[in-house]
Each structure stands twice: as C-alpha cells, then as structure tokens.
C-alpha cells in the first residue's frame, strides 16, 4: 500500500436535469452533509442543474481556503436529486479498487481539510479547483481492508441513526397527546392559573445574568455585567417562566423559557411569571404547550403595536389551553423528559462517532509507515 493520486481513481460526471423530472434540490453544508437548498427556484431554469445519484460525490471547489474545509459530500439516498451547476459531481472509476465510503472517510479528517486549505489557490474565493484536487494523494489499501474500515464506521452510524429515528416517535407521541387534549378537553383561561413575579435583585446576591433565545431556552448574556446596575434586574427562580413580549423581530417566534436550575437575572423589560399551584397545573406541562409552533403563530397573530408588536401580560392571560388531570400531565411530562434525555444521548453518540474517522484513517497511515519500515 502507498499514497496514490486520487485523480487516478475518480472522474467527473455531468448529467443535467434536461427533462425537469427531478425537483429535489440539495446543497452541501460545511459539515460535509447534504441539506435542502434554501435558494428561490421560482424563476430558475432547473434543466441546467446537475443530477446526483447514490454513490456519487458533490464537490464545491469554491471557498475551500476561506472555510478551511473541503466541501465534499457522498450521496447515499436511493432517490435522485439535483444540485447547483456550480458544484462538481464525482464518481469512483471502479469500486473494486476504491470504495466511495472509504474515500469519504478520508476527507472527513480535519487533516484533509487543513491540507485542502493549504493547497487552495490565492484567488479571492481561495478555491481548490478540480485539477488541484485530483493531485491529492491518499493511502489506498487493499479493497478488503477498505471494506473492514467502512463496515466498522457504517455500523456505528447505522446504530446512531436508528436511535435518532426513535426520537421522532417520542416527539410524535408528545405532540399527538397535546393535540388530542386540545380537541377533547374544555379549554381553561390561563390567567386563572398563573401570576406575575416582580422580585428585584436589590441585595445584589445574584449575578447569573441570562437572556432567552427563540429556541425557548435561557442563554448566557453577552452583556458586560460590570457596566450594568443589576439591582433593578428581575429574579427568575426555578420552575418560573420568563418571556420577551416583543415578537416582531424574533423570526415569527416568541422567546419564552422555563428555568430549570439556579436562580437567574433577566432584564427588567422581560415578564417573569409562575404557576400558582403546581398540583393543578405543572409548569413543565405548560412549557410543552408553549413550545409548540402553533403557540408561536398564536402569539404573533395576537401581538399588537406599530413600530414594535408585543404579546403583553394581558394577552398571555387570555391564552386558552386544556388542563387535564394532574396524572395525565405528569405522564406527558415524563415522556417529554425521556425524549430530552435521549436527545442528549444521541448528541453524545454523534460526538463520539465523529472523531472515529481520523482514528481509523490514522490506523491506515500507521500501517503504511510499518510497511515502509519492513521493506527497508
């Protein structure tokens, strides 16, 4: 085994969507994955777009130097797709000599990205054109060795994807449960079950300054606490809510979050409130209601104002929702907590698998070094 010029094992393919039979338009992101294109194609001639099929690569030669990443992605879906004519479509000459999956594993290494950045040209775009890309040399072991590396990596990915797919089932259970309650339970006026809190940080004992994102979580603020008068900030405590009443600049979402941790400080312009009696209405159940996209739309529709549209406290109190028996609420919340726990585990699995490509490829490189030593 030795380092081989990659251009000897691959070639370009240029099949166009001439009959407009394919409408699934994809792009490539910086993490080397395909993603739905966000381009407006209403006035675009899709007949010029390139067709990509399973086992082929999409490659963007542009901006490799800027992003310090070789934007190369292996297409693994059965259904054909189209990509921008600015991309290159690459195909392996003979899969009995080089497996596409093995090649993709090599280019998932951060070392490959750094090398691509190093050899990219000095143009404004800092591109890595096809001719220069073809000159890259990679170790190409025996095909059976390649299959072993690919099988190990693919097996781990398959297990992670199976686990990830189970998350959708749990999410569906949560969403369907609440939707059924909305249809079958008599709605209650939320204002009867919640109350505002206006506790200020007068003694300056709390300096955990937080904000709220549109993803409905508390986040660390970027404000310089040294330059702020924190005594006037509102305290939000565990199992209390806080939200930003302004909805006109939040991407059609309302920024609201439930605190699950140590007490924090929020801006005096935020609204802080709590559930009056958690034995009747669980804060966590209420938060599930707030997290629905339907509630985002409701809050935007019921926001008022001119320069800034706001969803004020009175609007929040007018919200109607089903409040079932506390046991039912607890059951839904338990499912949700299981879902959140599994999401964290899934992210840990992905983070554990991600560095495996460099580790496996390091094994290839070390084997190559050992071969050279043994032949000397």
Secondary structure per residue as TSV (DSSP state, phi and psi in degrees):
chain	resnum	aa	ss	phi	psi
A	1	X	-	360.0	140.2
A	2	X	-	-149.8	170.8
A	3	X	E	-71.7	128.5
A	4	X	E	-117.5	147.8
A	5	X	E	-66.3	120.6
A	6	X	G	-62.5	-29.8
A	7	X	G	-63.3	-18.2
A	8	X	G	-77.3	-11.0
A	9	X	T	-117.5	-3.5
A	10	X	E	-135.2	161.2
A	11	X	E	-147.4	164.1
A	12	X	E	-86.7	147.6
A	13	X	E	-125.4	140.1
A	14	X	-	-138.3	72.7
A	15	X	-	-98.2	124.6
A	16	X	B	-100.8	157.8
A	17	X	-	-85.5	55.1
A	18	X	T	-61.5	-36.8
A	19	X	T	-92.3	6.4
A	20	X	-	57.6	28.5
A	21	X	-	-75.1	-21.3
A	22	X	-	-112.6	130.2
A	23	X	-	-119.2	-4.6
A	24	X	-	-77.3	92.9
A	25	X	E	-92.9	127.1
A	26	X	E	-124.8	158.1
A	27	X	E	-125.8	-179.4
A	28	X	E	-120.3	133.0
A	29	X	-	-98.5	178.0
A	30	X	T	-70.0	-15.2
A	31	X	T	-92.1	11.9
A	32	X	S	68.2	37.3
A	33	X	-	-123.7	151.7
A	34	X	E	-78.3	148.7
A	35	X	E	-147.0	152.9
A	36	X	E	-58.8	135.2
A	37	X	-	-71.0	142.0
A	38	X	-	-98.3	4.9
A	39	X	-	-68.8	144.1
A	40	X	-	-81.1	110.5
A	41	X	-	-103.8	12.7
A	42	X	T	-61.0	-32.2
A	43	X	T	-117.9	24.6
A	44	X	-	-100.7	140.0
A	45	X	-	-85.3	95.2
A	46	X	G	-72.4	-6.9
A	47	X	G	-69.2	-19.3
A	48	X	G	-88.6	-7.6
A	49	X	S	-76.9	151.9
A	50	X	E	-89.2	140.3
A	51	X	E	-88.0	137.3
A	52	X	E	-126.9	140.9
A	53	X	-	-128.6	171.5
A	54	X	T	-54.9	134.3
A	55	X	T	91.7	-6.9
A	56	X	-	-99.3	158.3
A	57	X	E	-105.9	146.7
A	58	X	E	-106.8	136.5
A	59	X	E	-135.6	129.4
A	60	X	E	-107.9	111.6
A	61	X	-	-75.4	-18.9
A	62	X	T	-77.9	147.5
A	63	X	T	63.7	22.4
A	64	X	H	-63.0	-42.7
A	65	X	H	-67.0	-37.3
A	66	X	H	-68.8	-45.9
A	67	X	H	-85.9	-12.9
A	68	X	T	55.7	37.2
A	69	X	S	-144.8	134.9
A	70	X	-	-85.2	110.1
A	71	X	E	-80.2	89.6
A	72	X	E	-129.9	131.2
A	73	X	E	-137.8	136.9
A	74	X	E	-93.2	125.7
A	75	X	-	-84.7	123.4
A	76	X	-	-117.7	2.3
A	77	X	-	-84.8	151.7
A	78	X	S	-73.9	-36.7
A	79	X	S	-78.7	134.2
A	80	X	-	-64.4	154.5
A	81	X	E	-139.8	170.6
A	82	X	E	-123.1	150.6
A	83	X	E	-132.2	166.1
A	84	X	-	-56.3	142.5
A	85	X	T	-64.6	-13.7
A	86	X	T	-74.7	-19.2
A	87	X	S	-82.5	158.1
A	88	X	E	-102.7	143.3
A	89	X	E	-106.2	124.4
A	90	X	E	-116.0	141.1
A	91	X	E	-133.5	142.9
A	92	X	E	-74.3	137.5
A	93	X	S	-63.0	-49.0
A	94	X	-	-145.6	113.7
A	95	X	T	-72.7	-3.6
A	96	X	T	-87.0	-5.6
A	97	X	T	-112.0	-37.9
A	98	X	-	-143.3	120.3
A	99	X	-	-80.5	133.7
A	100	X	H	-56.8	-39.0
A	101	X	H	-64.9	-36.5
A	102	X	H	-67.1	-44.0
A	103	X	H	-59.6	-40.7
A	104	X	H	-66.1	-37.2
A	105	X	H	-61.6	-39.8
A	106	X	H	-63.3	-40.8
A	107	X	H	-83.8	1.0
A	108	X	T	-88.4	-3.2
A	109	X	S	-75.0	137.8
A	110	X	H	-61.2	-28.1
A	111	X	H	-64.2	-36.3
A	112	X	H	-66.0	-39.7
A	113	X	H	-64.2	-43.0
A	114	X	H	-64.4	-38.3
A	115	X	H	-67.1	-41.3
A	116	X	H	-60.5	-41.0
A	117	X	H	-62.4	-40.3
A	118	X	H	-65.3	-38.4
A	119	X	H	-96.4	0.6
A	120	X	S	-65.9	154.9
A	121	X	-	-75.5	177.7
A	122	X	S	-98.9	21.0
A	123	X	S	-73.5	176.3
A	124	X	S	-60.0	-39.0
A	125	X	S	-81.5	-15.0
A	126	X	-	52.4	60.5
A	127	X	-	-86.0	159.6
A	128	X	-	-119.3	87.5
A	129	X	-	-67.8	163.9
A	130	X	H	-54.5	-44.3
A	131	X	H	-60.9	-41.8
A	132	X	H	-75.2	-37.2
A	133	X	H	-59.4	-40.6
A	134	X	H	-64.1	-22.5
A	135	X	T	-81.9	-9.5
A	136	X	-	-61.8	136.7
A	137	X	E	-109.4	131.6
A	138	X	E	-130.7	154.4
A	139	X	E	-74.6	129.8
A	140	X	-	-123.4	96.6
A	141	X	-	-74.8	179.2
A	142	X	-	-54.4	147.2
A	143	X	H	-60.0	-33.1
A	144	X	H	-67.8	-36.2
A	145	X	H	-64.2	-42.4
A	146	X	H	-58.7	-43.7
A	147	X	H	-62.6	-36.4
A	148	X	H	-64.3	-45.7
A	149	X	H	-63.0	-43.8
A	150	X	H	-65.9	-41.7
A	151	X	H	-62.5	-42.2
A	152	X	H	-63.0	-48.8
A	153	X	H	-67.9	-42.5
A	154	X	H	-65.5	-36.4
A	155	X	H	-62.1	-42.6
A	156	X	H	-65.7	-41.1
A	157	X	H	-63.8	-40.9
A	158	X	H	-62.8	-43.7
A	159	X	H	-61.9	-41.2
A	160	X	H	-66.2	-40.5
A	161	X	H	-67.4	-38.1
A	162	X	H	-61.6	-43.6
A	163	X	H	-63.4	-41.7
A	164	X	H	-64.8	-38.5
A	165	X	H	-64.0	-29.8
A	166	X	H	-68.2	-22.5
A	167	X	H	-65.0	-36.7
A	168	X	H	-63.0	-35.2
A	169	X	H	-65.2	-43.6
A	170	X	H	-65.4	-39.9
A	171	X	H	-63.0	-40.3
A	172	X	H	-63.5	-39.2
A	173	X	H	-61.6	-47.1
A	174	X	H	-59.1	-50.3
A	175	X	H	-64.2	-44.3
A	176	X	H	-65.8	-38.8
A	177	X	H	-58.9	-48.7
A	178	X	H	-68.0	-40.3
A	179	X	H	-61.3	-40.3
A	180	X	H	-65.4	-37.2
A	181	X	H	-65.0	-39.2
A	182	X	H	-61.7	-35.7
A	183	X	H	-79.9	-29.5
A	184	X	H	-107.5	-26.3
A	185	X	S	-92.0	145.6
A	186	X	-	-69.8	125.6
A	187	X	E	-69.2	145.0
A	188	X	E	-112.3	151.4
A	189	X	E	-82.1	121.5
A	190	X	G	-60.5	-33.2
A	191	X	G	-57.4	-21.8
A	192	X	G	-76.8	-13.1
A	193	X	T	-116.2	-3.9
A	194	X	E	-128.5	161.0
A	195	X	E	-147.1	147.7
A	196	X	E	-72.4	154.4
A	197	X	-	-125.5	132.3
A	198	X	-	-130.0	49.5
A	199	X	-	-82.6	123.4
A	200	X	B	-100.8	157.9
A	201	X	-	-88.1	53.3
A	202	X	T	-60.6	-37.6
A	203	X	T	-89.5	1.9
A	204	X	-	58.4	27.5
A	205	X	-	-76.6	-21.2
A	206	X	-	-110.5	130.8
A	207	X	-	-127.8	15.5
A	208	X	-	-81.4	83.0
A	209	X	B	-83.5	124.3
A	210	X	E	-130.8	159.0
A	211	X	E	-120.9	-175.4
A	212	X	E	-129.8	129.5
A	213	X	-	-92.9	167.8
A	214	X	T	-70.4	-10.8
A	215	X	T	-84.3	6.3
A	216	X	S	65.7	43.4
A	217	X	-	-134.3	152.4
A	218	X	E	-76.6	138.5
A	219	X	E	-130.6	155.2
A	220	X	E	-68.1	130.4
A	221	X	-	-77.0	152.0
A	222	X	-	-92.8	-0.7
A	223	X	S	-66.8	147.7
A	224	X	-	-81.7	106.6
A	225	X	G	-63.7	-25.7
A	226	X	G	-66.7	-23.2
A	227	X	G	-102.1	9.4
A	228	X	S	-113.1	148.5
A	229	X	-	-90.9	91.0
A	230	X	G	-74.1	-9.9
A	231	X	G	-67.4	-21.3
A	232	X	G	-96.4	-2.0
A	233	X	S	-75.9	150.9
A	234	X	E	-85.3	141.4
A	235	X	E	-92.0	131.3
A	236	X	E	-116.7	126.4
A	237	X	-	-107.1	171.8
A	238	X	T	-55.1	134.5
A	239	X	T	69.9	16.4
A	240	X	-	-103.4	154.8
A	241	X	E	-102.9	154.3
A	242	X	E	-142.3	145.0
A	243	X	E	-147.3	158.2
A	244	X	-	-97.0	121.0
A	245	X	S	-70.9	-26.8
A	246	X	B	-73.7	124.7
A	247	X	-	-117.1	-5.0
A	248	X	T	-76.9	-13.3
A	249	X	T	-125.1	29.6
A	250	X	S	-116.6	28.1
A	251	X	T	60.1	41.5
A	252	X	T	64.5	23.0
A	253	X	-	-126.3	158.1
A	254	X	-	-103.8	131.5
A	255	X	-	-85.2	104.9
A	256	X	E	-141.6	144.5
A	257	X	E	-149.4	153.6
A	258	X	E	-108.7	127.0
A	259	X	-	-80.0	127.8
A	260	X	-	-127.7	69.3
A	261	X	S	170.6	-157.5
A	262	X	S	-66.8	154.8
A	263	X	-	-57.5	145.5
A	264	X	E	-131.6	172.6
A	265	X	E	-114.2	135.7
A	266	X	E	-125.5	161.3
A	267	X	-	-55.2	148.1
A	268	X	T	-66.0	-14.1
A	269	X	T	-82.5	-13.8
A	270	X	S	-78.9	157.9
A	271	X	E	-102.1	129.7
A	272	X	E	-114.2	134.3
A	273	X	E	-149.6	166.5
A	274	X	E	-141.3	163.3
A	275	X	E	-79.1	134.2
A	276	X	S	-66.3	-43.8
A	277	X	-	-138.8	104.2
A	278	X	T	-72.0	-8.2
A	279	X	T	-83.8	-10.3
A	280	X	T	-107.5	-42.3
A	281	X	S	-132.0	115.4
A	282	X	-	-74.8	129.5
A	283	X	H	-56.3	-37.0
A	284	X	H	-67.6	-35.3
A	285	X	H	-67.0	-43.8
A	286	X	H	-60.0	-39.2
A	287	X	H	-64.5	-36.9
A	288	X	H	-59.8	-37.5
A	289	X	H	-64.6	-42.0
A	290	X	H	-67.3	-28.3
A	291	X	T	-77.1	-11.0
A	292	X	S	-69.8	143.6
A	293	X	H	-63.2	-28.4
A	294	X	H	-63.8	-33.6
A	295	X	H	-71.9	-35.3
A	296	X	H	-57.9	-46.1
A	297	X	H	-65.2	-39.6
A	298	X	H	-62.0	-45.8
A	299	X	H	-63.8	-40.1
A	300	X	H	-66.9	-42.5
A	301	X	H	-64.7	-33.1
A	302	X	T	-99.1	16.9
A	303	X	-	-89.2	145.9
A	304	X	B	-132.6	155.2
A	305	X	-	142.7	179.1
A	306	X	S	-107.9	-82.4
A	307	X	S	-65.4	-38.0
A	308	X	S	-128.5	130.6
A	309	X	-	-96.5	132.1
A	310	X	B	-127.6	149.7
A	311	X	-	-109.8	92.0
A	312	X	-	-79.9	177.5
A	313	X	H	-59.3	-40.3
A	314	X	H	-62.0	-38.8
A	315	X	H	-65.4	-39.5
A	316	X	H	-63.7	-42.0
A	317	X	H	-66.5	-23.9
A	318	X	T	-83.3	-5.3
A	319	X	-	-61.9	138.7
A	320	X	E	-114.4	138.1
A	321	X	E	-154.2	158.6
A	322	X	E	-77.0	135.9
A	323	X	-	-125.4	90.1
A	324	X	-	-76.5	-177.3
A	325	X	-	-54.5	146.1
A	326	X	H	-59.5	-30.9
A	327	X	H	-65.6	-37.8
A	328	X	H	-67.3	-43.1
A	329	X	H	-58.2	-44.4
A	330	X	H	-62.0	-38.7
A	331	X	H	-64.2	-44.5
A	332	X	H	-64.4	-43.1
A	333	X	H	-64.4	-38.0
A	334	X	H	-61.7	-43.6
A	335	X	H	-61.3	-42.6
A	336	X	H	-63.5	-43.8
A	337	X	H	-63.4	-36.5
A	338	X	H	-62.6	-42.6
A	339	X	H	-60.7	-46.6
A	340	X	H	-64.7	-39.2
A	341	X	H	-62.7	-43.2
A	342	X	H	-68.8	-31.8
A	343	X	H	-62.8	-41.8
A	344	X	H	-65.4	-40.6
A	345	X	H	-64.0	-40.0
A	346	X	H	-62.4	-41.0
A	347	X	H	-65.1	-37.3
A	348	X	H	-65.2	-39.1
A	349	X	H	-63.1	-45.2
A	350	X	H	-63.1	-40.7
A	351	X	H	-68.2	-29.1
A	352	X	H	-76.3	-34.4
A	353	X	H	-76.8	-34.5
A	354	X	H	-52.5	-45.8
A	355	X	T	-77.4	-0.8
A	356	X	H	-69.6	-34.2
A	357	X	H	-56.7	-52.1
A	358	X	H	-58.8	-36.1
A	359	X	H	-66.1	-47.0
A	360	X	H	-63.8	-42.4
A	361	X	H	-69.5	-29.0
A	362	X	H	-64.1	-35.5
A	363	X	H	-61.6	-38.7
A	364	X	H	-63.5	-46.5
A	365	X	H	-62.7	-43.0
A	366	X	H	-64.3	-37.8
A	367	X	H	-62.6	-39.0
A	368	X	H	-64.1	-42.4
A	369	X	H	-63.2	-41.6
A	370	X	H	-63.5	-39.4
A	371	X	H	-61.2	-42.5
A	372	X	H	-63.6	-41.9
A	373	X	H	-62.9	-41.9
A	374	X	H	-69.7	-24.2
A	375	X	H	-91.2	-8.3
A	376	X	-	-82.1	360.0
